Structure formats: C-alpha cells, structure tokens
Amino acid sequence: MEAMLAQLTTALEPTRQRLLNHPVYATVCDLDGLRDLTTYHAFAVWDFMSLLKALQRNLTSVAVPWVPVGAGSTRYLINEIVTGEESDEAPEWLGLTDSHISHYELYRIAMQQLGADTDPIDQFLAKLAAGLSVQQALRETDVPEGVRQFVQFTFDVIATEKPHILASVFTFGREDLIPDMFLNLVRSLDADAPDQLRTFRYYLERHIEVDGDHHSHLAMQMVMALCANDATRWQEATDWAIQSMEARIGLWDAVCERVAVAN
C-alpha cells in the first residue's frame, strides 16, 4: 500500500506546486491585501469543520447505542483533530470568559483585529442559521464564483459518503500549504502592527504546530487503511485530491482579483 500512496503523492505534485507557487502569495504584500485574503479564506476555514465532522461521522461512532467503529488509530486521529479545531485553548491576550475556542472563531477575531470585512462570512452563516441550505446560502451571499465553487466542492466531497475520498481530500487537499515566504510576510507585518496581527499570526503558527508530522503521518495511514488494495479507491482518492487543490487555486484566484481591483 505504501507504493500506492507514493503513486498518489507523485500524481498530486504538479498541482501542489501550482498551489504553492500561486501568485496570491506575492500579490498579498501588505495589510490591505491580507484583509482581502481573509475575507474569502474565512469560507475555507469555516467549511473545513464540516469536512472534519463528516469524517468523524463516517470513521467513529457518534450514534447511540455506541458500538466500536473502524481502527482505533483512525478514531484517535479524527477525535484529536476535532478537539483542537473545535475547542482549542484560547490565547490569554484575548481576555475571553471562555478558555477554549474553535479555530474558525479564532480566525474571525483575527479578522476583526485586522480590520477585514467579515460581512460575507457573517451573512452566509446567518442564512444557514435561518434554515437555508448551503447551496441557497451561497447563491444569496455576495462572493466571487471561485469562493462559491470552493465551498460547493467541499460539500460535493461530503455528499459522496465515501470515507476514502473524504480522507484523501482532508489529508492532501485541505492542508494549508503555507509557503515560508507568506509566513515570513505575516511575521514582518506583525513587527510593524502587532496589535492588528497578533491573533492572525498565532492562528497560522498554531496550525503549523498542530498539523505537523504527527498528524500528517496518521492521516496518511488513514488513507492507506481506507483505500487498502482497491485500485478504484486509490484512483478516486487521487482524482478528488487533485480537484480539491484546483478548487483552492480558484479561491486564491478570487483573492488576486479582489486585490487587483482594490489597487
């Protein structure tokens, strides 16, 4: 199975390199650009939780009465990530009454500190809370097509109800893929405007910390276990992971267009 995993990662590499070398990282060169990026990237931060919860639903037991489901190592990985993503420790400097916070909520606070526009993601979530479907809420929210397609793709993945596809997109298509130059830019801007960027920098560095080698190794083991020796599953895992990277490229294209218009 390791040979199949190697074939998958080799097939992903050209698209992965396009993503790592996307012009968004050169286009976003100041605080204004960073504000524009977060306005659209907030949708990816939000819908990641739905993908993760779909994995939890498929690979662990969330029903009553409880019965053991799947491999213990896979349950451990999913539940550990859910704990961190949904209820991580809140930074002390935020002064929150609750000591834990989801990464989406942390990201939104970072946007507020940056002075970014939270209206699109706020309106979208308000429509969901009012009972609209994801598709209806997307149609009624003023965002570029690249953002809509990104979120729609995530829910297309969930709709497959195929754990090996969910796992592959989660493992290979939803890693943040943050180039060093982008993190260095944020750190440089943080030195000039620490009050505005402290939480955003914390969010980035926290993700790099928790999504490091430990989670990466377990996630790849999860993909191998779910695909096993089934050639069809490996091909589906490859195809959907590439599509997820293409969707992220479309999201970054939307950011570049917004920054260009703003300038």
CORHUSUL-V554244 format. One record per residue. N is the residue number from 1. SS is DSSP state (H for helix, E for strand, L for the rest). OMEGA is omega as a letter, one per 40 degrees, with the letter a starting at -180 (NA if undefined). D_LAST is the distance of its C-alpha to the last C-alpha in Angstrom with 1 decimal. Layout:
BEGIN
n->N ss->SS omega->OMEGA d_last->D_LAST
n->N ss->SS omega->OMEGA d_last->D_LAST
END
This chain:
BEGIN
n->1 ss->L omega->i d_last->49.3
n->2 ss->H omega->i d_last->47.5
n->3 ss->H omega->i d_last->47.6
n->4 ss->H omega->i d_last->45.9
n->5 ss->H omega->i d_last->43.2
n->6 ss->H omega->i d_last->42.6
n->7 ss->H omega->i d_last->42.3
n->8 ss->H omega->a d_last->39.7
n->9 ss->H omega->i d_last->37.5
n->10 ss->H omega->i d_last->37.9
n->11 ss->H omega->a d_last->36.8
n->12 ss->H omega->a d_last->33.7
n->13 ss->H omega->i d_last->32.6
n->14 ss->H omega->i d_last->30.7
n->15 ss->H omega->i d_last->28.5
n->16 ss->H omega->i d_last->28.3
n->17 ss->H omega->i d_last->27.1
n->18 ss->H omega->a d_last->24.3
n->19 ss->H omega->i d_last->23.2
n->20 ss->H omega->a d_last->23.6
n->21 ss->L omega->a d_last->21.7
n->22 ss->L omega->a d_last->18.8
n->23 ss->L omega->i d_last->15.5
n->24 ss->H omega->a d_last->14.1
n->25 ss->H omega->i d_last->15.8
n->26 ss->H omega->a d_last->14.1
n->27 ss->H omega->i d_last->10.5
n->28 ss->L omega->a d_last->11.2
n->29 ss->L omega->i d_last->11.8
n->30 ss->L omega->a d_last->11.5
n->31 ss->H omega->i d_last->12.6
n->32 ss->H omega->i d_last->9.5
n->33 ss->H omega->i d_last->9.3
n->34 ss->H omega->i d_last->13.0
n->35 ss->H omega->i d_last->13.0
n->36 ss->H omega->a d_last->11.3
n->37 ss->H omega->a d_last->13.8
n->38 ss->H omega->i d_last->16.7
n->39 ss->H omega->i d_last->16.2
n->40 ss->H omega->a d_last->17.1
n->41 ss->H omega->i d_last->19.2
n->42 ss->H omega->i d_last->21.4
n->43 ss->H omega->i d_last->23.0
n->44 ss->H omega->i d_last->24.2
n->45 ss->H omega->a d_last->25.5
n->46 ss->H omega->a d_last->27.4
n->47 ss->H omega->i d_last->28.9
n->48 ss->H omega->a d_last->30.1
n->49 ss->H omega->i d_last->32.8
n->50 ss->H omega->i d_last->34.1
n->51 ss->H omega->i d_last->34.4
n->52 ss->H omega->i d_last->36.2
n->53 ss->H omega->i d_last->38.4
n->54 ss->H omega->i d_last->39.4
n->55 ss->H omega->i d_last->40.5
n->56 ss->H omega->i d_last->42.4
n->57 ss->H omega->a d_last->44.1
n->58 ss->H omega->a d_last->45.1
n->59 ss->H omega->i d_last->46.1
n->60 ss->L omega->i d_last->47.7
n->61 ss->L omega->i d_last->50.1
n->62 ss->L omega->a d_last->48.6
n->63 ss->L omega->i d_last->51.5
n->64 ss->L omega->e d_last->54.6
n->65 ss->L omega->a d_last->57.2
n->66 ss->L omega->i d_last->55.5
n->67 ss->L omega->a d_last->56.5
n->68 ss->L omega->a d_last->55.2
n->69 ss->L omega->i d_last->52.6
n->70 ss->L omega->a d_last->51.4
n->71 ss->L omega->a d_last->51.4
n->72 ss->H omega->a d_last->51.4
n->73 ss->H omega->i d_last->48.8
n->74 ss->H omega->i d_last->46.4
n->75 ss->H omega->i d_last->47.1
n->76 ss->H omega->a d_last->46.5
n->77 ss->H omega->a d_last->43.1
n->78 ss->H omega->a d_last->41.8
n->79 ss->H omega->i d_last->43.3
n->80 ss->H omega->i d_last->42.0
n->81 ss->H omega->i d_last->38.4
n->82 ss->H omega->i d_last->38.7
n->83 ss->H omega->a d_last->40.0
n->84 ss->H omega->a d_last->37.1
n->85 ss->H omega->a d_last->34.4
n->86 ss->H omega->a d_last->36.0
n->87 ss->H omega->i d_last->37.6
n->88 ss->E omega->i d_last->36.4
n->89 ss->E omega->i d_last->37.3
n->90 ss->L omega->i d_last->34.9
n->91 ss->L omega->a d_last->33.8
n->92 ss->H omega->a d_last->36.0
n->93 ss->H omega->i d_last->33.3
n->94 ss->H omega->i d_last->32.1
n->95 ss->L omega->a d_last->35.4
n->96 ss->L omega->i d_last->35.9
n->97 ss->L omega->i d_last->39.4
n->98 ss->L omega->a d_last->39.3
n->99 ss->L omega->a d_last->39.5
n->100 ss->E omega->a d_last->37.9
n->101 ss->E omega->i d_last->34.7
n->102 ss->L omega->i d_last->33.1
n->103 ss->H omega->i d_last->30.1
n->104 ss->H omega->a d_last->28.2
n->105 ss->H omega->i d_last->29.0
n->106 ss->H omega->a d_last->28.2
n->107 ss->H omega->a d_last->24.7
n->108 ss->H omega->i d_last->24.2
n->109 ss->H omega->i d_last->25.3
n->110 ss->H omega->i d_last->22.9
n->111 ss->H omega->i d_last->20.1
n->112 ss->H omega->i d_last->21.5
n->113 ss->H omega->i d_last->21.8
n->114 ss->H omega->a d_last->18.1
n->115 ss->L omega->i d_last->17.2
n->116 ss->L omega->a d_last->15.8
n->117 ss->L omega->i d_last->16.4
n->118 ss->L omega->a d_last->19.9
n->119 ss->H omega->a d_last->20.7
n->120 ss->H omega->a d_last->20.4
n->121 ss->H omega->i d_last->22.7
n->122 ss->H omega->a d_last->24.9
n->123 ss->H omega->i d_last->25.4
n->124 ss->H omega->a d_last->26.2
n->125 ss->H omega->i d_last->28.8
n->126 ss->H omega->i d_last->30.3
n->127 ss->H omega->i d_last->30.9
n->128 ss->H omega->i d_last->32.7
n->129 ss->H omega->i d_last->34.7
n->130 ss->L omega->i d_last->35.7
n->131 ss->L omega->i d_last->37.2
n->132 ss->L omega->i d_last->34.8
n->133 ss->L omega->i d_last->34.7
n->134 ss->H omega->a d_last->31.7
n->135 ss->H omega->i d_last->31.2
n->136 ss->H omega->a d_last->31.5
n->137 ss->H omega->i d_last->29.1
n->138 ss->H omega->a d_last->26.5
n->139 ss->H omega->a d_last->27.0
n->140 ss->L omega->i d_last->26.7
n->141 ss->L omega->a d_last->23.5
n->142 ss->L omega->i d_last->20.1
n->143 ss->L omega->i d_last->18.5
n->144 ss->L omega->a d_last->17.5
n->145 ss->H omega->i d_last->20.5
n->146 ss->H omega->i d_last->19.9
n->147 ss->H omega->i d_last->20.4
n->148 ss->H omega->a d_last->23.5
n->149 ss->H omega->i d_last->24.9
n->150 ss->H omega->a d_last->24.6
n->151 ss->H omega->i d_last->26.6
n->152 ss->H omega->i d_last->28.9
n->153 ss->H omega->i d_last->29.7
n->154 ss->H omega->a d_last->30.7
n->155 ss->H omega->i d_last->33.1
n->156 ss->H omega->i d_last->34.4
n->157 ss->H omega->a d_last->35.3
n->158 ss->H omega->a d_last->37.1
n->159 ss->H omega->i d_last->38.9
n->160 ss->H omega->a d_last->40.5
n->161 ss->L omega->i d_last->42.6
n->162 ss->L omega->a d_last->43.2
n->163 ss->H omega->a d_last->43.1
n->164 ss->H omega->i d_last->42.7
n->165 ss->H omega->i d_last->39.4
n->166 ss->H omega->a d_last->38.2
n->167 ss->H omega->a d_last->39.1
n->168 ss->H omega->i d_last->37.5
n->169 ss->H omega->i d_last->34.1
n->170 ss->H omega->a d_last->34.3
n->171 ss->H omega->a d_last->35.4
n->172 ss->H omega->a d_last->33.3
n->173 ss->H omega->a d_last->30.4
n->174 ss->L omega->i d_last->29.3
n->175 ss->L omega->a d_last->29.4
n->176 ss->L omega->i d_last->26.1
n->177 ss->L omega->a d_last->26.0
n->178 ss->L omega->i d_last->23.9
n->179 ss->L omega->i d_last->23.7
n->180 ss->H omega->a d_last->24.8
n->181 ss->H omega->i d_last->21.6
n->182 ss->H omega->i d_last->19.7
n->183 ss->H omega->i d_last->22.4
n->184 ss->H omega->i d_last->22.5
n->185 ss->H omega->a d_last->18.8
n->186 ss->H omega->i d_last->19.7
n->187 ss->H omega->i d_last->22.8
n->188 ss->H omega->i d_last->21.2
n->189 ss->H omega->i d_last->18.7
n->190 ss->H omega->i d_last->21.8
n->191 ss->H omega->a d_last->23.6
n->192 ss->H omega->a d_last->21.3
n->193 ss->L omega->a d_last->20.9
n->194 ss->H omega->a d_last->24.0
n->195 ss->H omega->a d_last->24.4
n->196 ss->H omega->a d_last->21.1
n->197 ss->H omega->a d_last->21.4
n->198 ss->H omega->a d_last->25.2
n->199 ss->H omega->i d_last->25.7
n->200 ss->H omega->i d_last->22.8
n->201 ss->H omega->i d_last->24.2
n->202 ss->H omega->i d_last->27.6
n->203 ss->H omega->a d_last->26.7
n->204 ss->H omega->a d_last->25.5
n->205 ss->H omega->i d_last->28.5
n->206 ss->H omega->i d_last->30.9
n->207 ss->H omega->i d_last->30.0
n->208 ss->H omega->a d_last->30.6
n->209 ss->H omega->a d_last->33.8
n->210 ss->H omega->a d_last->35.2
n->211 ss->L omega->a d_last->34.1
n->212 ss->L omega->a d_last->35.7
n->213 ss->H omega->a d_last->38.7
n->214 ss->H omega->a d_last->41.0
n->215 ss->H omega->a d_last->39.1
n->216 ss->H omega->a d_last->38.0
n->217 ss->H omega->i d_last->41.6
n->218 ss->H omega->a d_last->42.9
n->219 ss->H omega->i d_last->40.3
n->220 ss->H omega->i d_last->41.3
n->221 ss->H omega->i d_last->44.9
n->222 ss->H omega->i d_last->44.2
n->223 ss->H omega->a d_last->42.8
n->224 ss->H omega->a d_last->45.9
n->225 ss->H omega->a d_last->48.2
n->226 ss->H omega->i d_last->46.8
n->227 ss->H omega->i d_last->46.6
n->228 ss->L omega->a d_last->49.9
n->229 ss->L omega->a d_last->51.5
n->230 ss->L omega->a d_last->50.2
n->231 ss->H omega->i d_last->48.5
n->232 ss->H omega->i d_last->46.9
n->233 ss->H omega->i d_last->45.3
n->234 ss->H omega->i d_last->43.9
n->235 ss->H omega->i d_last->42.4
n->236 ss->H omega->i d_last->40.9
n->237 ss->H omega->i d_last->39.5
n->238 ss->H omega->a d_last->37.9
n->239 ss->H omega->a d_last->36.5
n->240 ss->H omega->i d_last->35.0
n->241 ss->H omega->i d_last->33.4
n->242 ss->H omega->i d_last->31.7
n->243 ss->H omega->a d_last->30.5
n->244 ss->H omega->i d_last->29.1
n->245 ss->H omega->i d_last->27.1
n->246 ss->H omega->i d_last->25.8
n->247 ss->H omega->i d_last->24.8
n->248 ss->H omega->i d_last->22.9
n->249 ss->H omega->i d_last->21.1
n->250 ss->H omega->i d_last->20.2
n->251 ss->H omega->i d_last->18.8
n->252 ss->H omega->i d_last->16.6
n->253 ss->H omega->i d_last->15.5
n->254 ss->H omega->i d_last->14.4
n->255 ss->H omega->i d_last->12.4
n->256 ss->H omega->i d_last->10.6
n->257 ss->H omega->i d_last->10.0
n->258 ss->H omega->a d_last->8.7
n->259 ss->H omega->i d_last->6.2
n->260 ss->H omega->i d_last->5.2
n->261 ss->H omega->a d_last->5.4
n->262 ss->H omega->a d_last->3.8
n->263 ss->L omega->NA d_last->0.0
END
